[in-house]
C-alpha cells in the first residue's frame, strides 16, 4: 500500500491590513521567508541578518503594496477536504512574489533595440523570491507555484483590458 501524498494548494496572501487573519498569516509568511534566507542564502539578494531585524510594520507595508502580490504554496495532510484547505490551516512550504504591473519606463533600456508595447496595451510583471522548502522539492510543487503566478498575472492583466 502506498502512502498518500500531502495536498498542495497555492494561495495569495490578503493585502488588507484590516483582514483579521493578516497578523497570523504574515507571521507564517515571515517565518517561511526567514527560513528561506537561512536555508538558501545564495538564492536571495537580502540576508537573514538584515530581514530578521524588520519590525511588523515593514512586513505589513510590503504586503499591502498595490504592486506586490505574495503567493504561498500551502501543504495539507492527505485527505484534507477542500473546505478545510484554507490559507490559515496548512503549512507554508513555498513562496514567490509578483511585482506588477510595472510601467515600461522602469525596465526599458533606451536604444537597446527592444521596443515594448505601450503600457495601455501590455502589462509587465516581475517574479522574484521563488522558494520551496527542500523537503518538498522534486515533486512539481515549484512548477505549480510558478505556473500559478504566471496565470495570476495574465488574469489580472486581462481584467485590466491589457494583454
Contact map, one row per residue, 1 for C-alpha under 8 A:
1110000000000000000000000000000000000000000000000000000000000000000000000000000000000000000000000000000000000000000000000000000000000000000000000000000000000000000
1111000000000000000000000000000000000000000000000000000000000000000000000000000000000000000000000000000000000000000000000000000000000000000000000000000000000000000
1111100000000000000000000000000000000000000000000000000000000000000000000000000000000000000000000000000000000000000000000000000000000000000000000000000000000000000
0111110000000000000000000000000000000000000000000000000000000000000000000000010000000000000000000000000000000000000000000000000000000000000000000000000000000000000
0011111000000000000000000000000000000000000000000000000000000000000000000000110000000000000000000000000000000000000000000000000000000000000000000000000000000000000
0001111100000000000000000000000000000000000000000000000000000000000000000011111000000000000000000000000000000000000000000000000000000000000000000000000000000000000
0000111110000000000000000000000000000000000000000000000000000000000000000011111100000000000000000000000000000000000000000000000000000000000000000000000000000000000
0000011111000000000000000000000000000000000000000000000000000000000000001111000000000000000000000000000000000000000000000000000000000000000010000000000000000000000
0000001111100000000000000000000000000000000000000000000000000000000000001110000000001000000000000000000000000000000000000000000000000000000000000000000000000000000
0000000111110000000000000000000000000000000000000000000000000000000000111100000000000000000000000000000000000000000000000000000000000000000000011001000000000000000
0000000011111000000000000000000000000000000000000000000000000000000000111100000000000010000000000000000000000000000000000000000000000000000000000000000000000000000
0000000001111100000000000000000000000000000000000000000000000000000011110000000000000000000000000000000000000000000000000000000000000000000000000000000000000000000
0000000000111110000000001000000000000000000000000000000000000010000011110000000000000010000000000000000000000000000000000000000000000000000000000000000000000000000
0000000000011111001001000000000000000000000000000000000000000010000000000000000000000000000000000000000000000000000000000000000000000000000000000000000000000000000
0000000000001111100001000000000000000000000000000000000000000011100010000000000000000000000000000000000000000000000000000000000000000000000000000000000000000000000
0000000000000111111001000000000000000000000000000000000000000001000000000000000000000000000000000000000000000000000000000000000000000000000000000000000000000000000
0000000000000011111101000000000000000000000000000000000000010001000000000000000000000000000000000000000000000000000000000000000000000000000000000000000000000000000
0000000000000001111101000000000000000000000000000000000000000000000000000000000000000000000000000000000000000000000000000000000000000000000000000000000000000000000
0000000000000101111111000000000000000000000000000000000000000000000000000000000000000000000000000000000000000000000000000000000000000000000000000000000000000000000
0000000000000000111111100000000000000000000000000000000000000000000000000000000000000000000000000000000000000000000000000000000000000000000000000000000000000000000
0000000000000000001111111000000000000000000000000000000000000000000000000000000000000001000000000000000000000000000000000000000000000000000000000000000000000000000
0000000000000111111111111100000000000000000000000000000000000000000000000000000000000000000000000000000000000000000000000000000000000000000000000000000000000000000
0000000000000000000111111110000000000000000000000000000000000000000000000000000000000000000000000000000000000000000000000000000000000000000000000000000000000000000
0000000000000000000011111111000000000000000000000000000000000000000000000000000000000001000000000000000000000000000000000000000000000000000000000000000000000000000
0000000000001000000011111111100000000000000000000000000000000000000000000000000000000011000000000000000000000000000000000000000000000000000000000000000000000000000
0000000000000000000001111111110000000000000000000000000000110000000000000000000000000000000000000000000000000000000000000000000000000000000000000000000000000000000
0000000000000000000000111111111000000000000000000000000000000000000000000000000000000000000000000000000000000000000000000000000000000000000000000000000000000000000
0000000000000000000000011111111100000000000000000000000000000000000000000000000000000000000100000000000000000000000000000000000000000000000000000000000000000000000
0000000000000000000000001111111110000000000000000000000000000000000000010000000000000000000100000000000000000000000000000000000000000000000000000000000000000000000
0000000000000000000000000111111111000000000000000000000000100000000000000000000000000000000000000000000000000000000000000000000000000000000000000000000000000000000
0000000000000000000000000011111111100000000000000000000000000000000000000000000000000000000000000000000000000000000000000000000000000000000000000000000000000000000
0000000000000000000000000001111111110000000000000000000000000000000000000000000000000000000111000000000000000000000000000000000000000000000000000000000000000000000
0000000000000000000000000000111111111000000000000000000000000000000000000000000000000000000000000000000000000000000000000000000000000000000000000000000000000000000
0000000000000000000000000000011111111100000000010011000000000000000000000000000000000000000000000000000000000000000000000000000000000000000000000000000000000000000
0000000000000000000000000000001111111110000000000000000000000000000000000000000000000000000000000000000000000000000000000000000000000000000000000000000000000000000
0000000000000000000000000000000111111111100000000000000000000000000000000000000000000000000000000000000000000000000000000000000000111000000000000000000000000000000
0000000000000000000000000000000011111111101101110000000000000000000000000000000000000000000000000000000000000000000000000000000000000000000000000000000000000000000
0000000000000000000000000000000001111111100000010000000000000000000000000000000000000000000000000000000000000000000000000000000000000000000000000000000000000000000
0000000000000000000000000000000000111111100000000000000000000000000000000000000000000000000000000000000000000000000000000000000000000000000000000000000000000000000
0000000000000000000000000000000000011111111100000000000000000000000000000000000000000000000000000000000000000000000000000000000000000000000000000000000000000000000
0000000000000000000000000000000000011111111100110000000000000000000000000000000000000000000000000000000000000000000000000000000000000000000000000000000000000000000
0000000000000000000000000000000000000001111110000000000000000000000000000000000000000000000000000000000000000000000000000000000000000000000000000000000000000000000
0000000000000000000000000000000000001001111110000000000000000000000000000000000000000000000000000000000000000000000000000000000000000000000000000000000000000000000
0000000000000000000000000000000000001001111111100000000000000000000000000000000000000000000000000000000000000000000000000000000010000000000000000000000000000000000
0000000000000000000000000000000000000000011111100000000000000000000000000000000000000000000000000000000000000000000000000000000000000000000000000000000000000000000
0000000000000000000000000000000000001000000111110110000000000000000000000000000000000000000000000000000000000000000000000000000000000000000000000000000000000000000
0000000000000000000000000000000000001000100111111110000000000000000000000000000000000000000000000000000000000000000000000000000000000000000000000000000000000000000
0000000000000000000000000000000001001100100001111111000000000000000000000000000000000000000000000000000000000000000000000000000000000000000000000000000000000000000
0000000000000000000000000000000000000000000000111111100000000000000000000000000000000000000000000000000000000000000000000000000000000000000000000000000000000000000
0000000000000000000000000000000000000000000001111111110000000000000000000000000000000000000000000000000000000000000000000000000000000000000000000000000000000000000
0000000000000000000000000000000001000000000001111111110000000000000000000000000000000000000000000000000000000000000000000000000000000000000000000000000000000000000
0000000000000000000000000000000001000000000000011111110000000000000000000000000000000000000000000000000000000000000000000000000000000000000000000000000000000000000
0000000000000000000000000000000000000000000000001111111000000000000000000000000000000000000000000000000000000000000000000000000000000000000000000000000000000000000
0000000000000000000000000000000000000000000000000111111111100000000000000000000000000000000000000000000000000000000000000000000000000000000000000000000000000000000
0000000000000000000000000000000000000000000000000000111111100000000000000000000000000000000000000000000000000000000000000000000000000000000000000000000000000000000
0000000000000000000000000000000000000000000000000000011111110000000000000000000000000000000000000000000000000000000000000000000000000000000000000000000000000000000
0000000000000000000000000000000000000000000000000000011111111000000000000000000000000000000000000000000000000000000000000000000000000000000000000000000000000000000
0000000000000000000000000000000000000000000000000000011111111100000000000000000000000000000000000000000000000000000000000000000000000000000000000000000000000000000
0000000000000000000000000100010000000000000000000000011111111110000000000000000000000000000000000000000000000000000000000000000000000000000000000000000000000000000
0000000000000000100000000100000000000000000000000000000111111111000000000000000000000000000000000000000000000000000000000000000000000000000000000000000000000000000
0000000000000000000000000000000000000000000000000000000011111111100000000000000000000000000000000000000000000000000000000000000000000000000000000000000000000000000
0000000000000000000000000000000000000000000000000000000001111111100100000000000000000000000000000000000000000000000000000000000000000000000000000000000000000000000
0000000000001110000000000000000000000000000000000000000000111111100111000000000000000000000000000000000000000000000000000000000000000000000000000000000000000000000
0000000000000011100000000000000000000000000000000000000000011111110100000000000000000000000000000000000000000000000000000000000000000000000000000000000000000000000
0000000000000010000000000000000000000000000000000000000000001111111100000000000000000000000000000000000000000000000000000000000000000000000000000000000000000000000
0000000000000000000000000000000000000000000000000000000000000001111110000000000000000000000000000000000000000000000000000000000000000000000000000000000000000000000
0000000000000000000000000000000000000000000000000000000000000000111110000000000000000000000000000111110000000000000000000000000000000000000000000000000000000000000
0000000000000000000000000000000000000000000000000000000000000111111111000000000000000000000000001111000000000000000000000000000000000000000000000000000000000000000
0000000000011010000000000000000000000000000000000000000000000010011111100000000000000000000000001110000000000000000000000000000000000000000000000000000000000000000
0000000000011000000000000000000000000000000000000000000000000010000111110000000000000000000000111100000000000000000000000000000000000000000000000000000000000000000
0000000001111000000000000000000000000000000000000000000000000000000011111000000000000000000000111100000000000000000000000000000000000000000000001000100000000000000
0000000001111000000000000000100000000000000000000000000000000000000001111100000000000000000111110000000000000000000000000000000000000000000000001000000000000000000
0000000111100000000000000000000000000000000000000000000000000000000000111110000000000000000111100000000000000000000000000000000000000000000010001000000000000000000
0000000111100000000000000000000000000000000000000000000000000000000000011111000000000010011111000000000000000000000000000000000000000000000000000000000000000000000
0000011110000000000000000000000000000000000000000000000000000000000000001111100000000000011110000000000000000000000000000000000000000000000000000000000000000000000
0000011100000000000000000000000000000000000000000000000000000000000000000111110100001000111000000000000000000000000000000000000000000000000000000000000000000000000
0000111000000000000000000000000000000000000000000000000000000000000000000011111100000000000000000000000000000000000000000000000000000000000000000000000000000000000
0001111000000000000000000000000000000000000000000000000000000000000000000001111100000000000000000000000000000000000000000000000000000000000000000000000000000000000
0000011000000000000000000000000000000000000000000000000000000000000000000000111110000000000000000000000000000000000000000000000000000000000000000000000000000000000
0000001000000000000000000000000000000000000000000000000000000000000000000001111111011000000000000000000000000000000000000000000000000000000000000000000000000000000
0000000000000000000000000000000000000000000000000000000000000000000000000000001111111000000000000000000000000000000000000000000000000000000000000000000000000000000
0000000000000000000000000000000000000000000000000000000000000000000000000000000111111000000000000000000000000000000000000000000000000000000000000000000000000000000
0000000000000000000000000000000000000000000000000000000000000000000000000000000011111100000000000000000000000000000000000000000000000000000000000000000000000000000
0000000000000000000000000000000000000000000000000000000000000000000000000000000111111100100000000000000000000000000000000000000000000000000000000000000000000000000
0000000010000000000000000000000000000000000000000000000000000000000000000001000111111110110000000000000000000000000000000000000000000000000000000000000000000000000
0000000000000000000000000000000000000000000000000000000000000000000000000000000000111111110000000000000000000000000000000000000000000000000000000000000000000000000
0000000000101000000000001000000000000000000000000000000000000000000000000100000000001111110000000000000000000000000000000000000000000000000000000000000000000000000
0000000000000000000010011000000000000000000000000000000000000000000000000000000000000111110000000000000000000000000000000000000000000000000000000000000000000000000
0000000000000000000000000000000000000000000000000000000000000000000000000001000000011111111000000000000000000000000000000000000000000000000000000000000000000000000
0000000000000000000000000000000000000000000000000000000000000000000000000111000000001111111100000000000000000000000000000000000000000000000000000000000000000000000
0000000000000000000000000000000000000000000000000000000000000000000000000111000000000000111110000000000000000000000000000000000000000000000000000000000000000000000
0000000000000000000000000001100100000000000000000000000000000000000000011110000000000000011111100000000000000000000000000000000000000000000000000000000000000000000
0000000000000000000000000000000100000000000000000000000000000000000000011110000000000000001111100000000000000000000000000000000000011001000000000000000000000000000
0000000000000000000000000000000100000000000000000000000000000000000000011100000000000000000111110000000000000000000000000000000001111000000001001000000000000000000
0000000000000000000000000000000000000000000000000000000000000000000001111000000000000000000111111000000000000000000000000000000011110000000000001000000000000000000
0000000000000000000000000000000000000000000000000000000000000000000001110000000000000000000001111100000000000000000000000000001111100000000000001100100000000000000
0000000000000000000000000000000000000000000000000000000000000000000111100000000000000000000000111110000000000000000000000000001111000000000000000000000000000000000
0000000000000000000000000000000000000000000000000000000000000000001111100000000000000000000000011111000000000000000000000000111100000000000000000000100000000000000
0000000000000000000000000000000000000000000000000000000000000000001110000000000000000000000000001111110000000000000000000000111100000000000000000000000000000000000
0000000000000000000000000000000000000000000000000000000000000000001100000000000000000000000000000111110000000000000000000011110000000000000000000000000000000000000
0000000000000000000000000000000000000000000000000000000000000000001000000000000000000000000000000011111000000000000000000011100000000000000000000000000000001000000
0000000000000000000000000000000000000000000000000000000000000000001000000000000000000000000000000011111101000000000000000011110000000000000000000000000000000000000
0000000000000000000000000000000000000000000000000000000000000000000000000000000000000000000000000000111111100000000000100011000000000000000000000000000000000000000
0000000000000000000000000000000000000000000000000000000000000000000000000000000000000000000000000000011111110000000101100001000000000000000000000000000000000000000
0000000000000000000000000000000000000000000000000000000000000000000000000000000000000000000000000000001111110000000000000000000000000000000000000000000000000000000
0000000000000000000000000000000000000000000000000000000000000000000000000000000000000000000000000000011111110000000000000000000000000000000000000000000000000000000
0000000000000000000000000000000000000000000000000000000000000000000000000000000000000000000000000000001111111000000000000000000000000000000000000000000000000000000
0000000000000000000000000000000000000000000000000000000000000000000000000000000000000000000000000000000111111100011100000000000000000000000000000000000000000000000
0000000000000000000000000000000000000000000000000000000000000000000000000000000000000000000000000000000000111111010000000000000000000000000000000000000000000000000
0000000000000000000000000000000000000000000000000000000000000000000000000000000000000000000000000000000000011111100000000000000000000000000000000000000000000000000
0000000000000000000000000000000000000000000000000000000000000000000000000000000000000000000000000000000000001111110000000000000000000000000000000000000000000000000
0000000000000000000000000000000000000000000000000000000000000000000000000000000000000000000000000000000000001111110000000000000000000000000000000000000000000000000
0000000000000000000000000000000000000000000000000000000000000000000000000000000000000000000000000000000000000111111000000000000000000000000000000000000000000000000
0000000000000000000000000000000000000000000000000000000000000000000000000000000000000000000000000000000000011011111100000000000000000000000000000000000000000000000
0000000000000000000000000000000000000000000000000000000000000000000000000000000000000000000000000000000000010000111110000000000000000000000000000000000000000000000
0000000000000000000000000000000000000000000000000000000000000000000000000000000000000000000000000000000100010000011111000000000000000000000000000000000000000000000
0000000000000000000000000000000000000000000000000000000000000000000000000000000000000000000000000000000000000000001111101100000000000000000000000000000000000000000
0000000000000000000000000000000000000000000000000000000000000000000000000000000000000000000000000000000100000000000111111100000000000000000000000000000000000000000
0000000000000000000000000000000000000000000000000000000000000000000000000000000000000000000000000000001100000000000011111110000000000000000000000000000000000000000
0000000000000000000000000000000000000000000000000000000000000000000000000000000000000000000000000000000000000000000001111110000000000000000000000000000000000000010
0000000000000000000000000000000000000000000000000000000000000000000000000000000000000000000000000000000000000000000011111110000000000000000000000000000000000000111
0000000000000000000000000000000000000000000000000000000000000000000000000000000000000000000000000000000000000000000011111111000000000000000000000000000000001000011
0000000000000000000000000000000000000000000000000000000000000000000000000000000000000000000000000001111000000000000000111111100000000000000000000000000000001000011
0000000000000000000000000000000000000000000000000000000000000000000000000000000000000000000000000001111100000000000000000111110000000000000000000000000000000000000
0000000000000000000000000000000000000000000000000000000000000000000000000000000000000000000000000111110000000000000000000011111000000000000000000000000010000000000
0000000000000000000000000000000000000000000000000000000000000000000000000000000000000000000000000111010000000000000000000001111100000000000000000000000000000000000
0000000000000000000000000000000000000000000000000000000000000000000000000000000000000000000000011110000000000000000000000000111111000000000000000000100000000000000
0000000000000000000000000000000000000000000000000000000000000000000000000000000000000000000000011110000000000000000000000000011111000000000000000000000000000000000
0000000000000000000000000000000000000000000100000000000000000000000000000000000000000000000000111000000000000000000000000000001111100000000000000000000000000000000
0000000000000000000000000000000000000000000000000000000000000000000000000000000000000000000001111000000000000000000000000000001111110000000000000000000000000000000
0000000000000000000000000000000000010000000000000000000000000000000000000000000000000000000001110000000000000000000000000000000011111000000001000000000000000000000
0000000000000000000000000000000000010000000000000000000000000000000000000000000000000000000011100000000000000000000000000000000001111101100011000000000000000000000
0000000000000000000000000000000000010000000000000000000000000000000000000000000000000000000011000000000000000000000000000000000000111111100000000000000000000000000
0000000000000000000000000000000000000000000000000000000000000000000000000000000000000000000000000000000000000000000000000000000000011111100000000000000000000000000
0000000000000000000000000000000000000000000000000000000000000000000000000000000000000000000000000000000000000000000000000000000000001111100000000000000000000000000
0000000000000000000000000000000000000000000000000000000000000000000000000000000000000000000010000000000000000000000000000000000000011111111010000000000000000000000
0000000000000000000000000000000000000000000000000000000000000000000000000000000000000000000000000000000000000000000000000000000000011111111111000000000000000000000
0000000000000000000000000000000000000000000000000000000000000000000000000000000000000000000000000000000000000000000000000000000000000001111110000000000000000000000
0000000000000000000000000000000000000000000000000000000000000000000000000000000000000000000000000000000000000000000000000000000000000001111111000000000000000000000
0000000000000000000000000000000000000000000000000000000000000000000000000000000000000000000000000000000000000000000000000000000000000000111111110000000000000000000
0000000100000000000000000000000000000000000000000000000000000000000000001000000000000000000000000000000000000000000000000000000000010001111111111000000000000000000
0000000000000000000000000000000000000000000000000000000000000000000000000000000000000000000001000000000000000000000000000000000000110000101111111100000000000000000
0000000000000000000000000000000000000000000000000000000000000000000000000000000000000000000000000000000000000000000000000000000000000000000111111110000000000000000
0000000001000000000000000000000000000000000000000000000000000000000000000000000000000000000000000000000000000000000000000000000000000000000111111111000000000000000
0000000001000000000000000000000000000000000000000000000000000000000000111000000000000000000001110000000000000000000000000000000000000000000011111111100000000000000
0000000000000000000000000000000000000000000000000000000000000000000000000000000000000000000000010000000000000000000000000000000000000000000001111111110000000000000
0000000000000000000000000000000000000000000000000000000000000000000000000000000000000000000000000000000000000000000000000000000000000000000000111111111000000000000
0000000001000000000000000000000000000000000000000000000000000000000000000000000000000000000000000000000000000000000000000000000000000000000000011111111100000000000
0000000000000000000000000000000000000000000000000000000000000000000000100000000000000000000000010100000000000000000000000000001000000000000000001111111110000000000
0000000000000000000000000000000000000000000000000000000000000000000000000000000000000000000000000000000000000000000000000000000000000000000000000111111111000000000
0000000000000000000000000000000000000000000000000000000000000000000000000000000000000000000000000000000000000000000000000000000000000000000000000011111111100000000
0000000000000000000000000000000000000000000000000000000000000000000000000000000000000000000000000000000000000000000000000000000000000000000000000001111111110000000
0000000000000000000000000000000000000000000000000000000000000000000000000000000000000000000000000000000000000000000000000000100000000000000000000000111111111000000
0000000000000000000000000000000000000000000000000000000000000000000000000000000000000000000000000000000000000000000000000000000000000000000000000000011111111100001
0000000000000000000000000000000000000000000000000000000000000000000000000000000000000000000000000000000000000000000000000000000000000000000000000000001111111110000
0000000000000000000000000000000000000000000000000000000000000000000000000000000000000000000000000000000000000000000000000000000000000000000000000000000111111111000
0000000000000000000000000000000000000000000000000000000000000000000000000000000000000000000000000000100000000000000000000110000000000000000000000000000011111111111
0000000000000000000000000000000000000000000000000000000000000000000000000000000000000000000000000000000000000000000000000000000000000000000000000000000001111111111
0000000000000000000000000000000000000000000000000000000000000000000000000000000000000000000000000000000000000000000000000000000000000000000000000000000000111111110
0000000000000000000000000000000000000000000000000000000000000000000000000000000000000000000000000000000000000000000000000000000000000000000000000000000000011111110
0000000000000000000000000000000000000000000000000000000000000000000000000000000000000000000000000000000000000000000000001000000000000000000000000000000000001111111
0000000000000000000000000000000000000000000000000000000000000000000000000000000000000000000000000000000000000000000000011110000000000000000000000000000000001111111
0000000000000000000000000000000000000000000000000000000000000000000000000000000000000000000000000000000000000000000000001110000000000000000000000000000001001100111
